[in-house]
Amino acid sequence: MSHRPDLGFFDEGHDLAGPAFYADAIGDGGKALMLPPAAVRSLAFTHLEDEAVWTRDWICVGSHEAIPNVGDLLPFTVGVHGVHVQRTDDGLAARFNKAQHGGCRAIPLQCQTGAKTKCSFTSCGYSRDRRAIPATELGDGTPEMHQYLGLRPERLLSAQAKSWGPLIFVNLDVAPDWPEQSLRLLGRTMGAFGNHKAERSSELWLEYPANWKLLGTALAEGEPIGEDRRGGWTVSTTTLADGQGATVAWLFPNLVLISTETETAVAVLQQTAIGQTLCRLSVYGAAPEASMDRWRAEIEERAANGVEAHRALSRFGTSHRPETIGQPLPAQTSPLAAWMQRTLADRVARAPLGPIDQPLFQNPKG
């Protein structure tokens, strides 16, 4: 961690981890207001999210198709923690990368702004990721993998890895619960994956100037039909740009699924700056590659709403929107956004913000 949780999280005159910060955003009876702007523009809030969300939730990092062979490695930065998933003879192994801070003795100031930097050390938790690394004929001894694995991968700190359908999830907590029953219910509700959607398209990386919470809300927008608060997901019905009906699910925090009868679009979100999010888009279906242009257009259209929402909220109460200075926050009119705000507040409330017996960067004791 680059921040000490026991010292608290404060910015713009708010205790960002205190219940009062979220009180108006989780109002009952449809009377919730929007989140305070600090939630989408504050560096301190990203530190809080690293403590309360990214290191505690199950994070989707990609698919099995990305690492089909033994030795293949899938990098994914979770918050400010560089981790990877590698296919082994026994299945999947999730580990913290060897070079967590690349070749730096200390984290450079330019890497502490909340934005992922372009760096040759893609294993660093403060740099941008690269795509999956195939083992090829050298096995896991390829030079590209050294900054992730080092010479003794078995000595690296491990993380948790699980699968749901073709997707891979990791959790950085020591002993997290895997919501097996909840995901089964979601699978029955959506029908997102199956033999009728057996093929996966290539993966397209799209980046948008919007905070991940607002982009996720925009991509998953629809008419809510069900949720599992404990499982951390919500399902809605929606109509696509081409008039086709679809079901859309948001698995908090970073996975959005849009499913029709014949195809499912998978959007894996990754925060790359306070106000910037990478969307890793792929499609499952009978011939998904032929549909990629259509799905890209759908994502672009939905993402535009998230970009606009971010611009409006991040500038609220500033000279960029002088008419909002001193004004109360507007009402939250989106049921999905209200769900996101409640879910976020739940995550902050459960986070251990004081000293804990089991530090994150140590293997379990006893």
Protein Blocks (a to p, Z undefined) as FASTA:
>chain_A
ZZdfknopaeehiafkbmklmmmmmcghhiaccddfklmmcfklmmmmmmmmmmmmccdf
bdfklmmbghiacdddehjaccdddddfklpaddddfblnljafbdcfklmnopacddfb
lmbckbccdddddfkjnljmbfklmmmnommlmlpccdddddehjbccddfbfbdcddfk
lmmmmmmmnomacjklmbccddddddddddfklmmmmmmgccdfbdcfknopacdddddf
kopacddddddfkbccdddfkbccddddddfbfkbccdddddddfblmlmmmmmmmmmmm
mmmmmmmmmmmmmmgoiaklmmlgopacdddfbfklmmmmmmmmmmmmmpcfbdcfbdfk
bcceZZ
